[in-house]
Amino acid sequence: MEELPPQTMTAFRIMMAGFTALIIIIFAKSFRRLSKREWVYTLLGMLFSVVLHHSLIAVGLTMIDASTASLILSLVPLTTAILAVLFLGEQLTKFRIIGFILALSGVFFIQGGSFSDIQLSKGELILFIAMFVQAISFIFVKKATATLDSKQVTAIMYLLGSIGLLIISFMAEPKGINEMTSAPLFIYFLFIVSGVVATGLGYVVFNAAIQQIGAGKTAIFNNFVPFFGLVFSALFLNETITASQTVGFMFIVAGVLFGTGYIEKLRVTKHKRIKSQKSV
């Protein structure tokens, strides 16, 4: 983000990820024609997960630290659980309500832990919107992968989505293409790794997980995002991790575990095990 125009760089990174997924499909021989219903869900997933989410992140990361951004994005599992309650008819239990309260408390600590200063910066607001649209996309990806191979969904989403991002970059950064050639060689290495490994292979695996175990359970693993985001931003970007950020992270993780139903499932499993032991 510091060396390359963010919107243009994001467009080409996503395009690289799409070609990575396409190569995987070709070798796996898992391509087939989509039905109209599958096209609708795939294109909606592309709009929210690729065009909106990644363009917003590209802009937001130029305004706030990577550590703060990763903490905001850690709200994805909780937001996914809320959307599942609203749109998929999942039950709103007391454990989920506790989770929502804990996660909101985490957001409070992220922004400084003071009611007098509770005001989101422009960059933080953009990252919150990016987080929200990604959570929406998980619902559409789950519906698309109910009948369609997740690798094909990923390839279509990223190839078509990169075209949308490229159009946005032409309007937002008219000189973006020329500026893409002025960075040090190491930056292009990071760019390729980000496109092929982090985005391409990463989302192929992630969407496959959504297909296998559902959006809610898969989103739980986003808990690792703030942890690695905090650690790597300190190690590689020399960012300072504050005490309020650490407290906020713990609240958000606790909120996600309660809000997605994970704690409730552990409790039910434990009671069943105790009951079975008593009956024996």
C-alpha positions in Angstrom: 0.0 0.0 0.0 2.9 2.3 0.6 4.7 1.6 -2.6 1.9 0.9 -5.1 -1.4 2.6 -5.9 -3.9 0.6 -3.7 -6.9 0.3 -6.0 -4.8 -0.7 -9.0 -2.6 -3.1 -7.0 -5.7 -4.7 -5.5 -7.3 -5.3 -9.0 -4.2 -7.1 -10.3 -3.7 -9.0 -7.1 -7.3 -10.3 -7.2 -6.9 -11.1 -11.0 -3.8 -13.1 -10.1 -5.8 -15.0 -7.4 -8.5 -15.7 -10.0 -6.1 -17.3 -12.4 -4.6 -19.3 -9.6 -8.0 -20.7 -8.8 -8.6 -21.3 -12.5 -5.4 -23.3 -12.9 -6.5 -25.5 -9.9 -9.9 -26.1 -11.6 -8.2 -27.1 -14.9 -6.0 -29.7 -13.1 -8.9 -30.9 -11.0 -11.2 -31.0 -14.0 -14.1 -29.7 -11.9 -15.5 -27.1 -14.3 -19.1 -27.2 -15.5 -21.8 -24.8 -16.7 -23.7 -22.9 -14.0 -27.5 -22.7 -13.6 -29.2 -19.3 -13.4 -29.5 -19.7 -9.6 -25.9 -20.5 -9.2 -24.9 -17.5 -11.4 -27.0 -15.2 -9.1 -25.4 -16.4 -5.9 -21.9 -16.4 -7.4 -22.2 -12.9 -8.8 -23.6 -11.6 -5.5 -20.8 -13.2 -3.7 -18.4 -11.6 -6.1 -19.9 -8.1 -5.6 -19.7 -8.3 -1.8 -16.6 -10.4 -1.3 -14.4 -9.2 -4.1 -15.4 -5.8 -5.5 -16.7 -4.1 -2.3 -14.7 -5.8 0.3 -11.3 -5.6 -1.3 -11.7 -2.1 -2.7 -12.7 -0.8 0.8 -9.8 -2.6 2.4 -7.4 -1.1 -0.1 -8.6 2.4 0.8 -9.0 1.8 4.5 -5.4 0.4 5.0 -4.0 3.7 3.7 -5.7 5.5 6.6 -5.2 3.2 9.7 -2.7 0.7 11.0 -2.8 -3.0 9.9 -3.2 -4.0 13.6 -6.4 -2.0 14.0 -7.7 -3.2 10.7 -7.2 -6.8 11.6 -9.0 -6.3 14.9 -12.0 -4.8 13.1 -12.0 -7.6 10.5 -12.1 -10.1 13.4 -15.8 -9.1 13.8 -16.6 -11.1 10.6 -17.7 -14.3 12.4 -20.0 -12.5 14.8 -21.5 -10.5 12.0 -22.0 -13.7 10.0 -23.8 -15.2 12.9 -26.1 -12.2 13.2 -26.9 -12.3 9.5 -27.6 -16.0 9.8 -30.2 -15.2 12.6 -31.8 -12.5 10.5 -31.8 -14.1 7.0 -31.3 -17.9 7.5 -33.7 -18.4 10.5 -31.1 -19.5 13.0 -32.1 -19.2 16.6 -31.0 -16.2 18.7 -30.0 -17.8 22.0 -28.8 -16.2 25.3 -25.2 -17.3 24.5 -25.4 -15.4 21.2 -26.7 -12.3 22.9 -23.8 -12.5 25.4 -21.5 -12.8 22.4 -22.9 -9.7 20.8 -22.3 -7.7 24.0 -18.8 -9.0 24.4 -17.8 -8.2 20.8 -19.2 -4.7 21.0 -17.2 -4.2 24.2 -14.2 -5.3 22.2 -14.9 -2.6 19.6 -15.1 -0.1 22.5 -11.6 -1.0 23.7 -10.2 -1.0 20.1 -11.1 2.7 19.6 -9.4 3.7 22.9 -11.5 2.4 25.8 -13.1 5.8 26.6 -16.7 7.0 26.2 -15.5 10.6 25.7 -13.4 9.5 22.6 -15.8 7.0 21.1 -15.7 8.1 17.5 -14.6 6.1 14.5 -12.1 7.6 12.2 -12.8 7.5 8.5 -10.4 4.6 8.0 -12.0 2.6 10.8 -15.5 3.3 9.4 -14.3 2.0 5.9 -12.9 -1.1 7.5 -16.1 -1.8 9.4 -18.1 -1.6 6.1 -15.5 -3.9 4.5 -16.0 -6.3 7.4 -19.8 -6.2 7.0 -19.9 -6.8 3.3 -17.5 -9.8 3.7 -19.9 -11.3 6.2 -22.8 -10.9 3.7 -20.7 -12.6 1.0 -20.3 -15.7 3.1 -24.1 -16.2 3.0 -24.1 -16.1 -0.8 -21.0 -18.3 -1.1 -22.7 -20.9 1.1 -25.8 -20.8 -1.2 -23.6 -21.0 -4.3 -21.5 -23.9 -3.1 -24.5 -25.9 -2.1 -24.6 -27.2 -5.7 -21.4 -25.9 -7.2 -17.7 -26.8 -6.6 -16.2 -24.2 -4.4 -13.0 -23.9 -6.5 -15.2 -22.9 -9.5 -17.1 -20.3 -7.4 -13.7 -18.8 -6.3 -12.3 -18.6 -9.8 -15.4 -16.9 -11.2 -15.7 -14.5 -8.3 -12.1 -13.4 -8.5 -11.7 -13.3 -12.3 -14.9 -11.3 -12.9 -14.4 -9.3 -9.6 -10.9 -8.2 -10.7 -12.5 -6.6 -13.8 -14.8 -4.6 -11.6 -11.9 -3.6 -9.4 -9.9 -2.6 -12.5 -12.7 -0.4 -13.7 -12.8 1.3 -10.2 -9.0 1.8 -10.3 -9.2 3.5 -13.7 -11.6 6.1 -12.2 -9.9 6.4 -8.8 -6.3 6.2 -9.9 -6.0 7.4 -13.6 -2.2 7.0 -13.5 -2.3 3.7 -11.5 -1.0 1.5 -14.3 2.1 3.7 -14.8 2.7 3.8 -11.0 2.6 0.0 -10.8 6.1 -0.1 -12.5 8.0 2.1 -10.0 8.3 0.0 -6.9 11.4 -1.9 -5.7 11.8 -5.6 -6.8 11.0 -7.0 -3.3 7.6 -5.3 -3.4 6.7 -7.2 -6.5 7.7 -10.4 -4.8 5.3 -9.6 -1.9 2.7 -8.7 -4.5 2.9 -12.1 -6.2 2.9 -14.0 -2.9 -0.1 -12.0 -1.8 -2.0 -12.7 -5.0 -1.1 -16.4 -5.5 -0.7 -17.7 -2.0 -2.6 -15.5 0.5 -5.6 -14.6 -1.8 -5.6 -17.3 -4.5 -4.9 -20.5 -2.5 -6.2 -19.0 0.7 -9.7 -18.3 -0.6 -9.8 -21.6 -2.5 -9.3 -23.4 0.8 -11.6 -21.0 2.7 -14.5 -21.4 0.3 -14.0 -25.1 0.3 -14.4 -25.0 4.1 -17.6 -23.0 3.7 -18.9 -25.7 1.4 -18.1 -28.5 3.8 -19.0 -27.1 7.2 -21.0 -23.9 6.6 -20.4 -20.2 6.8 -20.8 -19.9 10.5 -18.3 -22.6 11.5 -15.8 -21.5 8.9 -16.0 -17.9 10.0 -14.9 -18.9 13.6 -11.4 -19.5 12.2 -11.2 -15.8 11.4 -10.4 -15.5 15.1 -6.8 -16.1 14.1 -6.8 -12.9 11.9 -6.5 -10.4 14.7 -3.9 -12.5 16.5 -1.6 -12.9 13.5 -2.4 -9.3 12.4 -1.2 -7.9 15.8 1.9 -10.1 15.9 3.0 -9.5 12.3 2.2 -5.8 12.3 4.5 -5.6 15.3 7.2 -7.8 13.8 7.3 -6.5 10.2 5.7 -3.1 10.3 7.1 -1.9 13.7 3.6 -1.0 14.8 2.9 -0.5 18.5 0.2 -2.7 20.1 -1.6 -0.9 22.8 -3.1 -2.3 26.0 -6.6 -1.3 24.9 -6.1 -3.2 21.6 -5.1 -6.3 23.5 -8.1 -6.1 25.8 -10.3 -5.4 22.8 -8.9 -8.5 21.0 -9.7 -10.7 24.0 -13.3 -9.4 24.2 -13.9 -9.9 20.5 -12.6 -13.5 20.5 -14.8 -14.2 23.5 -17.7 -12.5 21.8 -17.2 -14.6 18.6 -17.0 -17.9 20.5 -20.3 -17.1 22.3 -22.0 -15.4 19.4 -21.3 -18.1 16.8 -22.7 -20.8 19.1 -19.3 -22.4 19.7 -19.5 -22.2 23.6 -23.1 -23.4 23.5 -22.2 -26.5 21.5 -19.4 -27.3 23.8 -21.8 -27.0 26.8 -24.4 -29.3 25.1 -21.7 -31.9 24.2 -20.3 -31.9 27.7 -23.8 -32.4 29.2 -24.5 -35.3 26.8 -21.2 -36.9 27.7 -21.9 -36.6 31.4 -25.4 -38.0 30.9 -24.2 -41.0 28.9 -21.6 -41.7 31.6 -24.2 -41.7 34.3 -26.5 -44.0 32.4 -23.7 -46.5 32.0 
